[in-house]
Amino acid sequence: MEFDLADHHRLLRDTVREFAHQEIGPVAEELDRTKAFPYEIVRGLGELGLMGIPFPEEYGGGGGDSIAYALAVEELARVDSSVAITVCAHTTLGTEPIYLFGSEEQKREWLPRLCSGERLGAFGLTEPEAGSDAGNTQTRAALDAGEWVINGSKQFITNAGTDISGVVVITAVTSAGAGTRGEREISNLLVPHGTPGYEPGEPYRKMGWNASDTRPLSFSDCRVPAENLVGQRGAGLRQFLHVLDIGRIGVAAMGVGLAQGALDQALAYAKERRAFGRPISQFQTIQSKLAAMSVEVEATRLLVYKAAWLKDRERNFTLTAAQAKLKSGRLAVRAADEAVQIHGGYGYIEEYPVCRFYRDAKVLTIGEGTDEVQEMVIARALGA
């Protein structure tokens, strides 16, 4: 087994780390406080080729693998989760369905703009009655004179309402009539930003991820060409389950990055803060907390890298990705909590990054499949 990163992986990691500390760190608190979308940062990430890491160079991508993508996401989340989720949702949810299942025409039209960061991609799956029960999609699309007529709504959608939003791939029932759950035909459709009848709603007021764009979407007699079908008609359920498997690697990397960032902040503060005449890092209680965080971060990082490694070798990674996502989300919550505790009263003050980390961590146990869904996926993969 080889645990050393390849030279190109180390170079990418170091490049993203430098960018995150120099360009994101100094403005992260302000972006969070003002709930401002990080347009300049996204532009910079695009210029570095980081908005399309895992896609082929022929489509404008970086030609990287899943390990490279996980490394980049981890380094971004180590400094700010709003930027990290913007990249994650854009890459694995917005762009991946077009690359994996889209027609050659769709790829040529959209991938270069998405991979460059000129436009952001989004994925419209979740609905008021279709969250963990994703197959219960109520949005409908019917063919009429060579066009799909879409009616319905989506919620908790990332990247769909910015000035650079380009396209959303949505799930919709495309079979005629009501049908039973087993008979409902679900397909994926590509809806460009600005299409008449497609309206992004007002952004949500959120606990965390305040500098990312999250809002509901509505479709009222929204018409798109028949060729905007993504992949085969009726294959939507299989397609989005595969996309979610891939997405869990990115979100798991976010959990590791946030936990590492919390440890970084906690260690630095503990070495600086003095009590009873010496740095609190010299007290056994604080050392115990730091040691436990370090062990958990390293173990979880290896699990995330294993999931990416399996995917890159075209082996089944569903189980490992779900395990990594489950463990990393829970770790992020614990690490942020411990980091706040080590900071004491200052951990409750917004000027300190751990306060933002604490608010950002919880959603990692909910988004991209709740912990309970991950446990179900894991149990099924084990044959239970």
C-alpha positions, 0 to 999 in steps of 0.5 A: 500500500502507498500512503504518499501523495504523488507529486502532482497531488502535493502540488495541487494541495499546496496550491489550493492551501496557499490560495485558501489562506491568502485569498479566502481566509482574510475575507471569510468572516466578512463574507459570512457576516454580510452573506455575500456570495464570493464572486471574486474567489470563484473567479480566482478558483476558475483561473487556477483550474479548480472549478473543473478538476475531475473532468477531461481537458478536452472539455476544459476540465483539469484532467484530475482524479477523485483524489485531486478533487478531494484534496482541493475540497479539503483545503478549501473547507479547512478555511471556509465551508461556504466556498467549499460547498460552492465548489462541491455543488458545482462540480459533483452535482451541477457538472457531473450529471452532464459529463456522465450522462449528457449528450455530446452536444450538451457537453460541448455547450456547457462543460467548458463554461462550467469547468472555467467557472464562467458559469455555475452548475446546480442540481435540483433534486430535493423537494418538499416531499422528496428529501431522503425519499428522493424517489418521491419527486412531484415535479412533472414534465410532459412533452408538447410539440417537441418541448418538455413542459415542466411544473413543480418546485425544488428546495435547498438548491445550491448555486442556482440564484447567483449572477453567474448561475448557468444551468440546473439539472432537475429530476422530474416525473416524465411518465403520463398519468399518476402511476404507482411509485414503482411505475413512475418514470423519473428523468433528468432535464437540463434547464438553463438559467433565465428560461421563462417559467423557471424562477429561483426563489429568495435565498434562505436564512441559514445557520451556516454556509452563509456565503453560499447560495441556497434557495428554492426553485419553481417551475411554471409551464417552463418549456425546454427543448426535448433534447434537454433530456439528460441521458435516457428517459426514465433513467433519472433515479439511477443517474442521481443515485450514482451522482449522490455516491460521487458527491459524498466523497466531496462532502466527506472531504469537506468534513475532514477539512472543517475538522482539520481547520478546527484543530488548527485554530484550537491548537494555535489558540491553546499555545497562545492563551495563558492561564495559571502562568502557562499556555493552556496547551500544556494542561493535560485536559487540553492536550487530551482534546487536541490528541483525540481530534488529531487521531479522528481527523487522520483516520477519517481522512484515510477513509475519504481518500480510500473512497476516492481511490476506489472510484478512480479505479472504477471499483464499487465505492458506494459503501466506502463513500457512505462510511466516509460521509457519515464519519466525517460529518459527525467528526466535523460537529465534534471537532468544531464543538471541542475547538469552541470549548478550547477557545472558551468565551472567545469561541462564542465570538464571531470574529474567531473562525471556530464560531463560524466552523461550529455553525457550518458543521451541522449541515454536514450530517444532513446534506448529501443524505442525512446520517440516517440515510448513510446508515441505511446505505451502509447496511444495505451494502453490507447485505443487511 
